[in-house]
Amino acid sequence: MKDIIKYEYNIFNIFKGLFLILFLPLMLVVSSLTQN
């Protein structure tokens, strides 16, 4: 049971990392576009 929780936790961390990598540049682009 603990192995399944650990596996899901690793997947969650990977998705969180991908989300940050994709989302932060997108926010920067949107903020720069809205300022102009």
Number of C-alpha atoms within 10 A of each C-alpha: 5 7 8 9 10 11 10 12 12 12 12 12 11 12 12 12 12 11 11 12 11 11 12 11 11 12 11 11 11 11 11 10 9 8 6 5
